[in-house]
Amino acid sequence: MTLAERMRNSPHWVIVGVATAVAILIVAIFALIGLNRTDTKATEAQTAARTAQLLAVSTANERRVACKDQNMRHDATTKSLIDAAAIDADKQDTQAGKLEVQRRRDVTIGLIDAIAPTQDCSKITVVKEPK
C-alpha cells in the first residue's frame, strides 16, 4: 500500500483537516474581535476630540460674552458715577466744592478703569463649532 492510499484510508487526516479549519476559524474570530476593539478605541478618540473642540468653542464664546458684559457694566457704572457727580457738583455752593466732587469722580473712575477696564472684545479668538 502506498503512502497516498494510506492517507486516503486513514481518519487521522480528516481529524487534522478539521482541527486546522477550526484553528483558522478561531484566529479569524479573534482578529475580528481585535478589529472591533480598535474601531471602538478610534471612536472613543474621535468623541474625545469632538468634546475638546466643543469645549474650546464654548469657552471662547463664553469669554466673548463675558467681555461684552464687563464692558457694559463698566460703561453703566462710569455713566452712573458721572451723573451722580454732576448732581452732587450742582449742590455745591463754592467752586472748590465743585472741584472736589470732580476730583473724587475722576479718582473713582480711575479705580474702576484699573480694576475692571474695558477690553477690545474683537481680539478674543473666535472658534467656530466643528461639524
C-alpha positions as CSV (number, residue, x, y, z in Angstrom):
1,M,0.0,0.0,0.0
2,T,1.4,3.4,-1.0
3,L,1.5,6.5,1.2
4,A,-1.2,8.2,-0.8
5,E,-3.5,5.2,-0.3
6,R,-2.8,5.1,3.4
7,M,-3.6,8.8,3.8
8,R,-6.9,8.4,2.0
9,N,-7.9,5.5,4.1
10,S,-6.8,6.9,7.5
11,P,-9.3,9.0,9.6
12,H,-6.3,10.7,11.1
13,W,-6.0,13.2,8.2
14,V,-9.7,14.0,8.4
15,I,-9.2,15.0,12.1
16,V,-6.1,17.0,11.2
17,G,-8.1,18.8,8.5
18,V,-11.0,19.6,10.8
19,A,-8.6,20.8,13.5
20,T,-6.9,23.1,11.1
21,A,-10.1,24.5,9.9
22,V,-11.3,25.1,13.5
23,A,-7.9,26.8,14.3
24,I,-8.2,29.1,11.3
25,L,-11.8,30.0,12.3
26,I,-10.7,30.8,15.9
27,V,-7.9,33.0,14.6
28,A,-10.3,34.8,12.3
29,I,-12.8,35.4,15.2
30,F,-10.0,36.8,17.4
31,A,-8.9,39.0,14.6
32,L,-12.4,40.4,14.2
33,I,-12.7,41.0,17.9
34,G,-9.4,42.8,17.9
35,L,-10.5,45.0,14.9
36,N,-13.7,45.8,16.8
37,R,-11.7,46.9,19.8
38,T,-9.6,49.1,17.5
39,D,-12.7,50.6,16.0
40,T,-14.1,51.3,19.5
41,K,-10.9,53.0,20.6
42,A,-10.8,55.1,17.4
43,T,-14.5,56.1,18.0
44,E,-13.6,57.0,21.6
45,A,-10.7,59.1,20.5
46,Q,-12.9,60.9,17.9
47,T,-15.5,61.5,20.6
48,A,-12.9,62.9,23.0
49,A,-11.5,65.2,20.2
50,R,-15.0,66.4,19.4
51,T,-15.7,67.1,23.0
52,A,-12.5,69.1,23.3
53,Q,-13.4,71.1,20.3
54,L,-16.9,71.8,21.6
55,L,-15.4,72.9,24.9
56,A,-13.0,75.2,23.2
57,V,-15.9,76.8,21.2
58,S,-17.9,77.1,24.4
59,T,-15.0,78.6,26.3
60,A,-14.2,81.1,23.6
61,N,-17.8,82.1,23.2
62,E,-18.2,82.5,27.0
63,R,-15.1,84.7,27.1
64,R,-16.6,86.9,24.4
65,V,-19.9,87.2,26.2
66,A,-18.1,87.9,29.5
67,C,-16.0,90.6,27.8
68,K,-19.1,92.3,26.4
69,D,-20.9,92.0,29.7
70,Q,-17.9,93.5,31.6
71,N,-17.7,96.4,29.1
72,M,-21.4,97.1,29.5
73,R,-21.1,97.1,33.3
74,H,-18.0,99.3,33.2
75,D,-19.8,101.8,31.0
76,A,-23.0,101.8,33.1
77,T,-21.0,102.2,36.3
78,T,-19.0,105.1,34.9
79,K,-22.1,106.8,33.5
80,S,-23.9,106.4,36.8
81,L,-20.9,107.9,38.7
82,I,-20.7,110.8,36.3
83,D,-24.4,111.5,36.6
84,A,-24.3,111.3,40.4
85,A,-21.2,113.5,40.5
86,A,-22.9,116.1,38.3
87,I,-25.9,116.3,40.6
88,D,-23.6,116.5,43.6
89,A,-21.5,119.2,42.0
90,D,-24.6,121.3,41.3
91,K,-25.4,121.2,45.0
92,Q,-22.0,122.7,45.9
93,D,-22.0,126.4,46.7
94,T,-18.3,127.0,46.1
95,Q,-16.0,126.4,43.2
96,A,-13.7,124.5,45.5
97,G,-16.6,122.1,46.4
98,K,-17.4,121.5,42.8
99,L,-13.7,120.9,42.0
100,E,-13.5,118.4,44.9
101,V,-16.5,116.5,43.6
102,Q,-14.9,116.3,40.1
103,R,-11.6,115.2,41.7
104,R,-13.3,112.4,43.6
105,R,-15.2,111.4,40.4
106,D,-12.0,111.2,38.4
107,V,-10.2,109.2,41.1
108,T,-13.1,106.8,41.3
109,I,-13.3,106.4,37.5
110,G,-9.5,105.7,37.6
111,L,-10.1,103.0,40.1
112,I,-12.9,101.4,38.1
113,D,-10.7,101.5,35.0
114,A,-7.8,99.9,36.9
115,I,-10.0,97.1,38.5
116,A,-12.2,96.3,35.5
117,P,-11.0,98.0,32.4
118,T,-12.9,97.9,29.1
119,Q,-11.5,95.4,26.7
120,D,-11.4,95.0,22.9
121,C,-13.7,92.0,22.6
122,S,-12.9,91.6,18.9
123,K,-9.4,90.5,19.8
124,I,-10.8,87.4,21.6
125,T,-10.3,84.4,19.3
126,V,-13.5,83.3,17.8
127,V,-13.6,79.5,17.5
128,K,-16.1,78.0,15.0
129,E,-18.0,75.0,16.1
130,P,-16.7,71.8,14.4
131,K,-19.0,70.0,12.0
